[in-house]
């Protein structure tokens, strides 16, 4: 399951499930909840996400596009070493702002 919380005007979404075909819809639905707040701004906390497969990577890009269409922003935070390697090896890291911790990602919206 993925959970959404708020820190001020910023949504924080995190969970412990792998980002794969089985869980992609859950992540999408949770992040789409951010669209009801006007200009969506969110941080996806990857700290507890054990794995991202190709379907999960595609889902991340699709969600980011949805955020951008609404003039919003989706940032990634705290990927574990495996997920960080997957993002880098696939080049997906070039499509997102990625921060070492959630706190830093949230603060980046204020700059």
HUDA-V703240 format. One record per run of one state. SS is the DSSP state (H for helix, E for strand, C for the rest). FROM is the first residue (numbers start at 1). TO is the last residue. Records with the same first field share a line. If there is no record, write none. Layout:
SS: FROM-TO / FROM-TO
//
This chain:
C: 1-1 / 8-9 / 16-18 / 20-23 / 38-40 / 46-51 / 53-53 / 70-72 / 78-80 / 91-91 / 96-97 / 100-101 / 109-111
E: 2-7 / 10-15 / 19-19 / 41-45 / 52-52 / 73-77 / 98-99
H: 24-37 / 54-69 / 81-90 / 92-95 / 102-108
//
